[in-house]
Amino acid sequence: MAKELDIIDVEEQRDIAILEEHLQAIAPRQTITLSPEQTEFVEAGEKGYREILFSGGRGAGKSLALICKLLEYVSYPNTTVALIRQNCSDLKKTTVRLMLYGETQKDGSYRPPLLPPQAVKSYNRIDGIIELHNGSVIMLLGCIDPEKLKSLQCSACFVEEVSQICRQTFIDITLLPRQYHPLGNKIYAATNPLGKKHYLYRYFVSDRVATRKIIFVDSRSNKQLDQSYIATLNALPPEQRKRQLEGLWTEETDGVFDCFDRSVNVMPCKHMMTPENCSELICSQDIGGGSKWSAFHVLGKGFDGKIYVMEEHTQKQADIASVLRWHDGYRSLTGASCVYDKNNSAFIPNEMAARGWKMIASHNDLQSSEQLLNALFSEGTLVIDPSCDVLIQELEIQERDQDTGKWKKLPQNKTDALDSARYGIWHLADVSQEHKQKQDFWFIC
């Protein structure tokens, strides 16, 4: 039911019969037309496969296919299924919204919620439990604490952006389905592809296990996507186009920021550092810490919608006096606003607040920061001045451990420039402020 309540319970309404009649009128049963690739994914379990991976380009309809199969399972009474993503909060903002809320289609028509509201008994947002009137349950799970997964059981698992989940946690997930179900105990997973060194490629392709199936889907198969978006994907560099548009795994390195392109994202932009060109100008920083380096950046959000990183300062073992000199040089320009690392014990924000600075706590989650930066790089809406050479170098050398999914530690000369810049970029992108409060999200899954 499309109501913003922590717990939605149809049985508590005064007149269930009248309510359900109303819900049936506004959300009638619907027929979903699937592409051939989506149909192959939905039907793969019936052909003997136990673990099925849908590898697709951006906006290719992976989540829609995943939900359609999930709803087929819970249409059977007293069925428990798990809907999983690395971060449960991301799951609720994307896949769950697609399942519980309608949306306007490309032709202007309205698509009702995929899960009919009249089928929902309750939705506990805090515990992540959706109960249906037929006794079935959808568990919304994250993988931040993988140990909690081991005690659960269900009939089938549906995993979003599985490439973000480390290998061992994925193996644990494959062991969850053991409750009997007529459709079998299956794993259905979806992801944007990465490099062929990733464990998922080895697991679904190189290992050649008969009960595993990978299906590739091109973004162009989704007729609801606007042609201008397809054109944007088609204009990406070759390796990125293969993954983001065609849904193929490539031979690229294990780089985290593989959408970063010097030819697109690096250009002189210091001239933008004026109130006439930017709606907001800020400082961001990462001081001291384990690397012993301090980094500082000046960023702005242009009236053209782009985010500009215009100035950079880095220094090893910088004292507070040095840091304050960096800031004071931009005090009048930035309105004395600074985004800082809220987890950094080496820096006390009160010291700057006492000097008249407006201190803004940073967003620290690496995964969501990575997604945001890659989306901005891909769109060409994040521009870095070539003088910020330390940041540029760290963007190019940051790699991912393909077994754990985590960022590899940079060499000992890591300067924290990447951390400093991403704090400011996140703030200017408004993800951590108004959008987060509205439970919105910024990219197509």
Legacy VTK file of the C-alpha trace (Angstrom):
# vtk DataFile Version 3.0
C-alpha trace
ASCII
DATASET POLYDATA
POINTS 445 float
0.000 0.000 0.000
1.498 3.350 -1.020
1.291 5.025 2.390
4.326 6.419 4.219
3.870 4.507 7.485
6.372 2.442 9.443
3.851 -0.415 9.651
1.016 -0.791 7.163
-1.720 -3.185 8.328
-4.853 -3.625 6.209
-6.571 -5.695 8.922
-6.621 -2.704 11.244
-8.794 -0.672 8.878
-12.395 -0.188 9.913
-13.982 -1.756 6.884
-11.767 -4.267 5.112
-14.300 -5.086 2.400
-14.716 -1.455 1.317
-10.961 -0.856 1.466
-10.103 -3.891 -0.662
-12.760 -2.905 -3.206
-11.141 0.515 -3.410
-7.655 -0.959 -3.743
-8.790 -3.288 -6.492
-10.138 -0.289 -8.379
-6.924 1.734 -8.149
-4.513 -1.202 -8.529
-6.139 -3.887 -10.678
-4.354 -7.049 -11.712
-1.958 -6.344 -14.538
-0.097 -8.175 -17.255
3.643 -7.499 -17.443
5.249 -7.892 -20.865
8.804 -9.192 -20.478
11.642 -9.062 -22.983
13.052 -12.385 -24.272
16.015 -12.053 -21.881
13.754 -11.320 -18.908
11.589 -14.289 -19.838
14.653 -16.529 -20.050
15.694 -15.385 -16.575
12.255 -15.954 -15.062
11.953 -19.418 -16.605
15.538 -20.597 -16.021
14.735 -22.280 -12.712
12.165 -24.503 -14.384
14.883 -25.808 -16.724
16.998 -27.322 -13.973
19.217 -24.376 -13.014
19.556 -23.623 -9.298
21.605 -20.391 -9.415
20.736 -17.852 -12.100
22.568 -14.550 -12.683
21.058 -11.726 -14.754
23.987 -9.623 -15.993
22.718 -6.453 -17.595
23.453 -2.933 -18.656
22.021 0.081 -16.856
18.246 0.258 -16.982
17.979 -3.117 -18.730
15.076 -4.276 -16.552
16.955 -6.616 -14.236
15.042 -5.553 -11.126
11.690 -5.959 -12.860
12.517 -9.545 -13.822
13.791 -10.267 -10.310
10.564 -8.992 -8.725
8.367 -10.895 -11.183
10.013 -14.162 -10.178
9.837 -13.282 -6.483
6.099 -12.579 -6.768
5.591 -15.917 -8.495
7.102 -17.603 -5.437
5.061 -15.719 -2.829
1.829 -16.296 -4.756
2.033 -19.744 -3.162
0.665 -19.600 0.430
2.996 -19.690 3.435
6.176 -19.106 1.437
9.197 -17.266 2.846
11.657 -15.636 0.449
14.667 -13.361 0.983
15.257 -10.172 -0.997
18.915 -9.232 -0.445
21.383 -6.457 -1.225
24.679 -5.446 0.390
22.989 -2.496 2.109
19.359 -3.016 3.089
18.745 0.743 2.976
19.697 0.779 -0.723
17.349 -2.153 -1.307
14.416 -0.264 0.217
15.134 2.816 -1.895
15.289 0.948 -5.203
13.865 -2.554 -5.634
11.279 -2.338 -2.847
9.994 0.972 -4.181
9.671 -0.566 -7.636
7.679 -3.436 -6.101
5.354 -1.429 -3.843
4.785 1.761 -5.817
3.414 2.455 -9.269
5.184 4.568 -11.851
4.517 6.520 -15.022
5.617 4.742 -18.202
7.313 6.212 -21.268
3.985 6.446 -23.113
2.417 8.376 -20.233
0.400 5.451 -18.909
0.437 4.494 -15.236
1.817 1.134 -14.113
0.264 -0.001 -10.807
2.473 -1.486 -8.065
3.932 -4.858 -9.040
2.852 -6.249 -5.673
-0.904 -5.505 -5.460
-1.584 -3.419 -2.324
-4.580 -5.584 -1.451
-2.234 -8.574 -1.103
-0.174 -6.850 1.610
-1.100 -7.563 5.211
1.704 -5.488 6.743
5.036 -3.879 5.939
7.364 -3.343 8.883
9.990 -0.956 7.540
12.183 -1.198 10.619
12.506 -4.998 10.645
12.305 -5.274 6.856
9.388 -7.720 6.796
6.542 -7.687 4.264
3.689 -10.027 5.225
1.022 -11.058 2.742
-2.545 -12.134 3.433
-1.839 -15.624 2.105
0.731 -16.222 4.852
3.799 -15.579 2.699
6.676 -13.392 3.920
9.288 -11.309 2.082
12.406 -10.708 4.224
14.470 -7.648 3.258
18.077 -8.383 4.172
21.419 -6.595 4.074
24.877 -8.136 4.317
26.555 -5.716 6.709
26.507 -8.461 9.356
26.743 -11.692 7.310
26.700 -13.854 10.451
23.002 -13.059 10.900
22.244 -14.591 7.506
23.446 -18.030 8.551
20.576 -18.598 10.997
17.864 -17.844 8.425
16.075 -20.136 6.012
13.687 -19.602 3.140
12.443 -21.125 -0.114
14.384 -18.870 -2.495
16.776 -15.889 -2.484
16.613 -12.871 -4.781
19.845 -10.834 -4.744
20.245 -7.310 -6.134
23.661 -5.972 -7.279
25.286 -9.218 -6.206
28.716 -8.030 -7.406
28.831 -5.755 -4.320
28.631 -8.803 -2.024
31.847 -10.616 -1.125
32.414 -14.199 -2.207
32.004 -15.868 1.192
28.771 -14.013 1.937
27.404 -15.023 -1.460
28.246 -18.661 -0.718
26.384 -18.303 2.598
23.375 -16.917 0.716
23.296 -19.922 -1.618
22.814 -22.137 1.461
19.725 -20.287 2.765
17.002 -21.783 0.513
15.979 -25.103 2.052
12.254 -24.799 2.791
10.200 -26.910 0.393
8.568 -25.076 -2.491
6.949 -26.412 -5.693
9.219 -24.124 -7.749
12.344 -25.425 -6.002
15.049 -23.878 -3.829
16.703 -21.344 -6.117
19.026 -18.326 -6.169
18.081 -15.510 -8.561
20.626 -12.671 -8.739
21.096 -9.514 -10.790
24.026 -7.162 -11.297
25.782 -4.682 -13.518
28.869 -6.542 -14.804
32.425 -5.804 -13.740
35.718 -7.381 -14.820
36.383 -11.020 -15.604
38.637 -11.272 -12.553
35.589 -10.902 -10.305
34.621 -14.112 -8.500
31.119 -14.011 -10.012
32.478 -14.372 -13.530
34.533 -17.368 -12.467
31.560 -18.787 -10.544
28.996 -18.505 -13.358
31.165 -18.719 -16.478
34.653 -20.147 -15.989
33.695 -22.942 -13.567
31.147 -24.400 -16.037
28.810 -25.877 -13.407
25.685 -27.367 -14.989
23.271 -25.970 -12.383
24.458 -22.358 -12.838
23.224 -20.039 -15.560
24.231 -16.517 -16.594
22.014 -14.419 -18.879
23.282 -11.254 -20.564
20.918 -8.392 -21.312
21.524 -5.221 -23.301
20.044 -1.919 -22.068
18.466 -1.447 -25.485
16.110 -4.355 -24.800
14.185 -2.129 -22.378
11.746 -0.210 -24.578
10.837 2.084 -21.666
14.290 3.701 -21.716
14.512 7.062 -23.435
16.654 7.077 -26.565
18.713 9.971 -25.213
19.760 7.758 -22.297
20.696 4.963 -24.717
22.728 7.488 -26.702
24.574 8.505 -23.519
25.479 4.887 -22.798
26.493 4.311 -26.406
28.890 7.264 -26.248
30.881 5.765 -23.347
34.456 4.519 -23.931
34.506 0.976 -25.412
35.149 -0.979 -22.204
32.537 0.978 -20.274
30.028 0.677 -23.126
30.356 -3.115 -23.091
29.413 -3.246 -19.421
27.054 -0.301 -18.973
25.129 -0.798 -22.243
25.647 -4.375 -23.415
25.814 -6.065 -20.013
29.097 -7.857 -20.780
32.015 -8.618 -18.479
35.295 -7.142 -19.744
39.045 -7.614 -19.342
39.579 -4.302 -17.562
41.548 -3.955 -14.332
40.054 -4.122 -10.880
39.719 -0.337 -10.753
36.963 1.059 -8.554
36.363 4.214 -10.588
36.209 2.669 -14.024
33.837 5.387 -15.264
36.507 8.032 -14.654
37.831 9.321 -17.982
40.502 12.029 -18.054
39.332 13.211 -21.446
35.844 13.898 -20.043
36.239 14.514 -16.322
39.504 16.507 -16.136
39.590 20.043 -17.513
40.503 23.517 -16.262
37.704 24.785 -14.040
39.242 27.233 -11.559
37.415 30.012 -13.359
34.181 28.519 -11.968
35.239 29.472 -8.426
32.905 32.483 -8.161
29.370 33.000 -6.792
28.354 34.016 -10.305
29.162 30.524 -11.606
28.301 28.298 -8.629
25.190 28.104 -6.466
27.287 26.716 -3.592
31.001 26.746 -2.804
32.487 24.659 0.025
35.707 23.271 1.458
36.185 19.589 2.267
38.986 17.914 4.162
40.476 14.761 5.634
42.992 15.566 8.326
45.803 13.413 9.752
44.544 9.882 10.418
46.369 6.646 9.725
48.126 7.867 6.577
49.577 10.895 8.415
48.598 12.987 5.403
46.079 15.818 5.337
44.090 16.733 2.249
41.886 19.728 1.464
39.710 20.654 -1.527
37.567 23.543 -2.742
34.468 22.452 -4.632
31.448 24.099 -6.188
28.067 23.203 -7.624
27.656 25.098 -10.874
24.442 26.620 -12.123
24.954 24.268 -15.082
24.290 21.304 -12.759
27.893 20.085 -12.698
30.106 19.605 -9.646
33.576 21.135 -9.875
36.684 20.212 -7.835
38.816 23.300 -8.325
41.600 23.477 -5.731
43.667 20.920 -3.826
46.141 21.041 -0.952
47.954 18.039 0.542
50.654 17.845 3.200
52.146 15.111 5.364
51.839 15.593 9.126
50.171 18.968 8.716
49.441 20.717 12.010
46.204 22.522 12.782
47.801 25.879 11.962
48.573 24.707 8.409
45.067 23.381 7.984
43.560 26.641 9.198
45.687 28.604 6.725
44.248 26.498 3.886
40.730 27.231 5.047
41.178 30.895 5.797
42.280 31.517 2.234
38.762 30.600 1.073
36.692 31.752 4.058
34.854 34.580 2.307
34.344 32.587 -0.881
32.850 29.475 0.731
30.859 31.182 3.465
33.121 29.355 5.958
31.455 26.006 5.195
33.549 22.840 5.520
32.721 19.130 5.160
34.902 17.035 7.459
35.459 13.379 8.320
33.160 12.745 11.294
35.091 9.561 12.174
38.508 11.202 12.255
39.772 11.226 15.836
42.823 13.257 14.789
40.714 16.339 14.126
38.431 18.185 16.527
35.720 20.104 14.621
35.068 22.299 17.647
38.409 23.977 17.034
37.221 25.234 13.667
33.665 25.885 14.814
35.096 28.159 17.488
36.778 30.124 14.709
33.464 30.711 12.955
33.400 27.773 10.530
30.185 25.915 9.732
31.208 22.267 10.124
29.280 19.642 8.084
29.747 15.972 9.002
30.737 13.770 6.069
29.025 10.759 4.524
31.525 7.913 4.965
30.026 4.852 3.257
32.461 3.752 0.532
29.964 1.748 -1.500
27.395 4.487 -1.990
30.157 7.050 -2.564
31.631 4.791 -5.241
28.264 4.462 -6.967
27.660 8.198 -6.842
31.086 9.151 -8.219
30.902 6.602 -11.034
27.434 7.838 -11.967
28.648 11.451 -12.041
31.754 10.497 -14.043
29.631 8.533 -16.513
27.228 11.467 -16.944
30.114 13.920 -17.337
28.735 16.026 -14.471
31.810 15.781 -12.225
34.771 17.874 -13.388
38.219 18.041 -11.762
40.806 20.726 -12.411
44.117 19.224 -13.665
45.944 20.923 -10.773
44.270 18.395 -8.431
46.786 15.822 -9.575
46.898 13.831 -6.317
43.139 13.236 -6.402
43.312 12.239 -10.070
46.085 9.748 -9.367
44.177 8.159 -6.471
41.052 7.811 -8.629
43.071 5.946 -11.241
44.935 3.587 -8.897
42.157 2.713 -6.422
41.408 -1.002 -6.899
38.954 -3.493 -5.473
39.657 -6.889 -3.925
37.505 -9.105 -6.119
36.997 -11.761 -3.432
35.833 -9.406 -0.684
34.435 -6.581 -2.834
36.242 -4.069 -0.597
38.635 -1.327 -1.683
42.268 -2.349 -1.555
44.534 -0.286 0.662
46.480 2.231 -1.352
50.281 2.355 -1.033
51.867 4.003 1.978
52.027 7.334 0.155
48.209 7.558 0.185
47.350 11.182 0.878
43.599 10.906 1.671
42.861 13.246 -1.247
40.189 10.840 -2.519
38.472 10.773 0.862
38.552 14.551 1.191
37.081 15.105 -2.275
34.348 12.476 -2.024
33.052 14.014 1.231
32.484 17.325 -0.537
31.119 15.747 -3.713
28.520 13.773 -1.750
27.370 16.939 0.026
27.061 18.927 -3.204
25.162 16.107 -4.891
22.493 16.565 -2.180
22.338 12.803 -1.566
23.060 13.103 2.146
20.744 16.023 2.718
17.278 16.603 1.251
17.225 13.525 -0.998
18.187 11.139 1.763
15.418 12.476 3.985
12.915 11.961 1.186
14.077 8.359 0.711
14.807 9.085 -2.931
17.680 7.669 -4.949
19.661 8.945 -7.864
20.476 6.159 -10.279
18.741 3.571 -12.428
19.320 -0.030 -11.349
LINES 1 446
445 0 1 2 3 4 5 6 7 8 9 10 11 12 13 14 15 16 17 18 19 20 21 22 23 24 25 26 27 28 29 30 31 32 33 34 35 36 37 38 39 40 41 42 43 44 45 46 47 48 49 50 51 52 53 54 55 56 57 58 59 60 61 62 63 64 65 66 67 68 69 70 71 72 73 74 75 76 77 78 79 80 81 82 83 84 85 86 87 88 89 90 91 92 93 94 95 96 97 98 99 100 101 102 103 104 105 106 107 108 109 110 111 112 113 114 115 116 117 118 119 120 121 122 123 124 125 126 127 128 129 130 131 132 133 134 135 136 137 138 139 140 141 142 143 144 145 146 147 148 149 150 151 152 153 154 155 156 157 158 159 160 161 162 163 164 165 166 167 168 169 170 171 172 173 174 175 176 177 178 179 180 181 182 183 184 185 186 187 188 189 190 191 192 193 194 195 196 197 198 199 200 201 202 203 204 205 206 207 208 209 210 211 212 213 214 215 216 217 218 219 220 221 222 223 224 225 226 227 228 229 230 231 232 233 234 235 236 237 238 239 240 241 242 243 244 245 246 247 248 249 250 251 252 253 254 255 256 257 258 259 260 261 262 263 264 265 266 267 268 269 270 271 272 273 274 275 276 277 278 279 280 281 282 283 284 285 286 287 288 289 290 291 292 293 294 295 296 297 298 299 300 301 302 303 304 305 306 307 308 309 310 311 312 313 314 315 316 317 318 319 320 321 322 323 324 325 326 327 328 329 330 331 332 333 334 335 336 337 338 339 340 341 342 343 344 345 346 347 348 349 350 351 352 353 354 355 356 357 358 359 360 361 362 363 364 365 366 367 368 369 370 371 372 373 374 375 376 377 378 379 380 381 382 383 384 385 386 387 388 389 390 391 392 393 394 395 396 397 398 399 400 401 402 403 404 405 406 407 408 409 410 411 412 413 414 415 416 417 418 419 420 421 422 423 424 425 426 427 428 429 430 431 432 433 434 435 436 437 438 439 440 441 442 443 444
